Amino acid sequence: MTLEFQQDPRLASADAGVRRIAILDIADAEDDDDLPQLTAALGEDAAADVRAEAARVLGGWAHPSAVDALAGALLDADADVRSAAATSLGLLKDAAAGERLLPWASHADPSVRAAALRGLKELRIAAAATPARAALAHEDAGVRREAVGVLGWLKCADALPAIARIATADPDPEVRRAATGALGLSNEDGHVTVLPALLAALGDASWPVREEAATTLAKLMPPGAVHALLAAMADGAWQVRLRAARALGRLRDAAALPVLIEALAHPMGNLRKEAAIALGEIGGQAAASALEAAATDPDPEVRKTARLALGRLAIELPDQHPVRTST
């Protein structure tokens, strides 16, 4: 191999450990002139550990050559190298570098395609919507999961009906969970499309999907979700109950008061804490009375939360706190 850059002599060592340390030292120097040494190590070093280390440190560079090297490493024979490259691509922050990933988002290898879509997600490159839409029907669950993430971050309104269908009908629970979360990035005009899917997701067989649905409803705050969230307060998974309590507080609907007041007596301290927060957001005399009792809760975190909520209500009671009434 003919090198066109000044190579650290340690990279020619027969000891892979020495080469790996050299990679770390080169990365610490953060000198763009050293980038060719790192990309060469990623693509050519005989030791998988050294290639994986090069892939990890290249996550700090957004230079096109680094992106190209990391994308190429998605086809490495070693799983650890592929994983390190995929992780580093997910750290990209420069949209210009993301342009280099676009061709990989249509790659025939599902793992490569998924990694490229993951890297493109937070870059919010409009052109990424095209391969993401095409990937929604891919046979690989990992590809579908990353595709809905890209479209969600891009807030592609025209993709909302497809994502809503995936949230309720995809055979993979992780894909359904990701799609449910992606619906939370819709704008207010999209509530008509996403609300039925989110309400259906609250009844999903997988509790992480139900939890994601409650979390997403807390973000969107659609008034039509109150009754479903009240039912979710009896969910068998405590994670779902916590998120439902949080969502009910944000909706500020008086219909939630009895359920939230009852939750202040639940054995789980975290749920009592969430109920106290929600009651402080809804307000009203019944909430204030319940919070006064919760201010003596045996859990110090619950006591603290109840007192903070009471402090907020002291300013807004008796008539200044807006309360919704569900229909």
C-alpha positions in Angstrom: 0.0 0.0 0.0 1.3 3.4 -0.9 0.4 6.0 1.7 -0.2 9.7 0.7 0.0 10.9 4.3 2.5 10.7 7.2 1.7 7.6 9.1 2.1 7.1 12.8 4.8 4.3 12.9 2.8 2.5 15.6 0.2 1.7 13.0 2.7 -0.6 11.3 3.4 -2.6 14.5 2.7 -6.3 14.5 1.0 -5.9 17.9 -2.7 -5.1 17.4 -2.8 -3.6 20.9 -0.2 -1.0 19.9 -2.1 -0.1 16.8 -5.3 0.3 18.8 -3.6 2.7 21.2 -2.2 4.6 18.2 -5.8 5.0 16.9 -6.9 6.5 20.2 -4.0 8.9 20.4 -4.5 10.1 16.8 -8.2 10.7 17.6 -7.4 12.6 20.8 -5.3 15.0 18.7 -8.4 16.0 16.7 -6.2 16.9 13.7 -8.0 16.7 10.3 -4.7 15.9 8.7 -4.7 12.6 10.6 -8.1 11.5 9.2 -6.6 9.4 6.4 -4.8 7.3 9.0 -8.1 6.5 10.7 -10.0 5.7 7.6 -7.2 3.5 6.4 -7.2 1.6 9.7 -10.9 1.1 9.5 -10.8 -0.3 6.0 -7.5 -2.2 6.0 -6.3 -3.2 9.4 -6.1 -7.0 9.8 -7.4 -6.9 13.4 -11.2 -6.5 14.0 -10.6 -4.8 17.3 -8.5 -2.1 15.7 -11.0 -1.6 12.9 -13.8 -1.3 15.5 -11.8 1.3 17.4 -11.3 3.3 14.3 -15.0 3.1 13.6 -15.8 4.4 17.1 -13.4 7.3 17.0 -14.5 8.3 13.5 -17.9 9.2 15.0 -16.4 12.5 16.0 -15.8 13.5 12.4 -18.4 14.7 9.8 -15.9 14.9 7.0 -17.1 13.1 3.8 -14.2 10.7 3.8 -15.1 9.6 7.4 -18.7 9.1 6.4 -17.7 7.1 3.4 -15.4 4.9 5.5 -18.0 4.3 8.1 -20.7 3.5 5.5 -18.3 1.0 3.9 -17.6 -0.6 7.3 -21.3 -1.5 7.5 -20.2 -4.4 5.2 -17.3 -5.4 7.4 -16.9 -9.2 8.0 -16.9 -8.6 11.8 -20.1 -7.9 13.6 -18.5 -5.6 16.2 -17.0 -3.4 13.5 -20.4 -3.2 11.7 -22.0 -2.3 15.0 -19.4 0.4 15.9 -19.8 1.9 12.4 -23.5 2.0 12.7 -23.3 3.7 16.1 -20.9 6.3 14.8 -23.1 7.1 11.8 -25.9 7.7 14.2 -23.9 10.5 15.8 -23.7 12.6 12.7 -24.8 16.2 13.1 -23.8 17.7 9.8 -26.5 17.6 7.1 -23.9 17.9 4.4 -22.2 14.7 5.7 -25.6 13.0 5.7 -25.9 13.5 2.0 -23.2 10.9 1.7 -25.4 8.4 3.5 -28.4 8.7 1.1 -27.3 6.1 -1.4 -26.8 3.6 1.5 -30.4 4.0 2.6 -31.5 2.0 -0.4 -28.8 -0.7 0.0 -29.8 -4.3 -0.6 -28.5 -5.5 2.8 -31.2 -4.8 5.5 -28.7 -4.1 8.2 -26.8 -1.6 6.1 -30.1 0.0 5.1 -31.3 0.3 8.6 -28.0 1.8 9.8 -28.1 4.4 7.1 -31.6 5.4 7.9 -30.7 5.6 11.6 -27.9 7.9 10.7 -30.1 10.1 8.6 -32.9 10.4 11.1 -31.9 13.3 13.2 -30.2 15.1 10.3 -33.6 15.9 8.9 -32.5 15.9 5.3 -35.7 16.2 3.2 -34.3 13.9 0.6 -34.2 11.1 3.2 -38.0 10.9 3.0 -37.9 9.1 -0.4 -35.9 6.0 0.8 -37.7 6.0 4.1 -41.1 5.8 2.4 -39.9 3.0 0.2 -38.7 1.2 3.4 -42.0 1.2 5.2 -43.0 -2.0 3.5 -39.6 -3.7 3.8 -39.7 -7.3 5.1 -37.0 -6.5 7.7 -38.4 -5.1 10.9 -35.3 -3.1 11.7 -35.6 -1.3 8.4 -39.2 -0.5 8.9 -38.5 0.8 12.4 -35.8 3.2 11.2 -37.9 4.3 8.3 -40.8 5.5 10.5 -38.3 7.3 12.6 -37.0 9.2 9.6 -40.4 10.2 8.5 -41.5 11.2 12.0 -38.5 13.5 12.5 -39.2 15.0 9.1 -42.8 15.6 10.0 -44.0 14.2 6.7 -47.7 14.8 6.9 -48.4 12.7 3.8 -46.8 9.7 5.6 -49.0 10.0 8.7 -51.7 7.6 7.4 -49.1 4.9 6.6 -47.3 5.4 10.0 -50.7 5.2 11.7 -51.4 1.9 10.1 -48.0 0.6 11.1 -48.6 1.7 14.7 -51.6 -0.6 14.9 -51.0 -3.4 12.4 -47.3 -4.1 12.1 -46.5 -7.7 13.3 -43.4 -6.5 15.2 -44.0 -4.8 18.5 -40.8 -2.7 18.3 -41.9 -1.3 14.9 -45.4 -0.5 16.3 -43.7 1.2 19.3 -41.5 3.3 17.0 -44.4 4.2 14.8 -46.5 5.2 17.8 -43.7 7.5 18.9 -43.3 8.9 15.4 -46.9 10.0 15.4 -46.1 12.4 18.3 -44.1 14.5 15.9 -47.1 15.3 13.8 -48.5 18.9 13.9 -51.9 19.8 15.3 -53.6 19.4 12.0 -52.6 15.7 12.0 -54.5 14.8 15.2 -57.5 13.7 13.1 -55.3 11.1 11.5 -53.2 10.0 14.5 -55.7 10.1 17.4 -57.5 6.9 16.4 -54.2 5.0 16.0 -52.9 6.3 19.3 -56.1 5.2 21.1 -55.9 1.8 19.5 -52.2 1.6 20.6 -53.3 2.2 24.2 -54.9 -1.3 23.9 -51.9 -3.0 22.2 -50.9 -6.4 23.4 -47.3 -5.1 24.1 -47.0 -2.8 27.1 -44.1 -0.8 25.6 -46.4 0.1 22.8 -49.1 1.1 25.3 -46.6 3.2 27.2 -45.4 4.9 24.0 -49.0 5.7 23.2 -49.6 7.3 26.5 -46.4 9.3 26.2 -47.3 10.5 22.7 -50.8 11.5 23.9 -49.1 13.6 26.6 -47.1 15.4 23.9 -50.1 16.0 21.5 -52.7 16.7 24.3 -55.8 15.9 22.2 -58.9 16.4 24.3 -60.5 13.3 22.8 -58.0 11.0 24.6 -59.3 11.6 28.1 -61.5 8.5 28.5 -59.0 6.2 27.0 -56.3 7.5 29.3 -58.6 7.1 32.3 -58.9 3.4 31.4 -55.1 3.2 31.0 -54.8 4.2 34.7 -55.9 0.6 35.4 -53.4 -0.9 33.0 -51.5 -4.0 34.2 -48.1 -2.4 33.4 -47.1 0.3 35.9 -45.1 2.0 33.2 -48.3 2.7 31.3 -50.1 4.0 34.4 -47.3 6.5 35.0 -47.5 7.9 31.5 -51.3 8.0 31.6 -51.2 10.0 34.8 -48.8 12.5 33.2 -51.0 12.8 30.1 -54.1 13.4 32.1 -52.4 16.2 34.0 -51.4 17.9 30.8 -54.9 17.6 29.4 -56.3 19.4 32.5 -59.7 17.7 32.4 -61.7 17.6 35.6 -63.0 14.1 34.7 -59.6 12.8 35.6 -59.7 14.1 39.2 -61.3 11.0 40.9 -58.9 8.6 39.3 -55.9 10.7 40.1 -57.0 11.3 43.7 -57.4 7.5 44.0 -53.9 7.0 42.7 -52.5 9.0 45.6 -53.2 6.0 47.7 -51.5 3.5 45.4 -48.6 1.4 46.9 -46.2 2.6 44.2 -44.5 5.9 45.2 -43.8 6.9 41.6 -47.4 6.7 40.7 -48.4 8.7 43.7 -45.9 11.3 42.6 -47.2 11.5 39.0 -50.7 11.7 40.4 -49.7 14.7 42.5 -48.1 16.4 39.6 -51.2 15.9 37.5 -53.5 17.2 40.2 -51.4 20.3 40.5 -51.9 20.9 36.8 -55.7 20.3 36.8 -56.4 22.3 39.9 -59.7 22.8 41.7 -60.7 22.5 45.3 -60.9 18.6 45.2 -57.3 18.5 43.9 -56.1 20.9 46.6 -57.7 18.9 49.4 -56.1 15.7 48.0 -52.7 17.3 47.7 -52.9 18.6 51.3 -53.3 15.0 52.4 -50.5 13.8 50.1 -48.2 16.4 51.7 -47.9 14.0 54.7 -47.1 11.0 52.4 -44.5 8.6 53.9 -42.4 9.0 50.7 -40.3 12.2 50.8 -40.5 12.6 47.0 -44.3 12.4 47.0 -44.4 14.9 49.9 -42.2 17.3 48.1 -44.1 17.0 44.9 -47.5 17.5 46.7 -46.2 20.6 48.4 -44.9 22.0 45.2 -48.2 21.4 43.5 -50.0 23.1 46.4 -47.7 26.1 46.1 -48.7 26.4 42.5 -52.4 26.1 43.3 -52.2 28.7 46.1 -51.6 31.3 43.4 -54.3 30.1 41.0 -57.1 28.9 43.3 -60.0 29.3 43.6 -61.0 30.5 40.2 -58.0 31.1 38.1 -56.9 27.6 37.0 -58.4 26.5 33.7 -60.1 23.2 33.9 -61.5 21.3 30.9 -64.6 19.3 31.1 -64.8 16.2 28.9 -67.8 15.5 26.8 
